């Protein structure tokens, strides 16, 4: 059974940093590209970042480019999102999602809440 | 950036009836479109990919159609568990983009 378990969310002040993790199991992690998608409270889904299976190709939404860094450790079956210079509008539930045969997502984690507030 | 526009924002339908949800892309995306269902407090669930292919385990009452810029998700004979928010997503171009969602509520 595929499982994605996010962690690392919490309350931070504007300008601070946070690193999210997503522990994957139930599939060959190193074979699949992965992504982060977020959802602000009461709002819709927003794609944030994506990473190829090898980690060599990265993609970012303009809203996070230069502030967020996606990475992975295939030896630990874990996806990461390093978030720097956080702003109030980064407040959201952050989901990790597994790419299927193309850039749509067949499995999602339960999400981790990031709150940016002073 | 390809903008995805869903309509209506809210759709009220009685159980047992048919629901038709629309998604429009700001430029042609061929059939490179997915649909997701999200219930309160839950992660999204993949329903449809390639505009019309049901994902594993998705009931046959869910069907997708369309290509180019106009897409439709149809749910025939609504069940109680189908009342949720539905999102479309294009994956033809970067950045990946989602529609704003359609809330399907019980009439």
Interface residues (C-beta under 8 A of the other chain):
Chain A: X35 X37 X44 X45 X46 X47 X50 X59 X60 X61 X62 X95 X100 X101 X102 X103 X104 X105 X106 X108 X109 X110 X111
Chain B: X1 X32 X34 X36 X38 X42 X43 X44 X45 X46 X49 X55 X56 X87 X89 X91 X94 X95 X96 X97 X98 X99 X100 X101
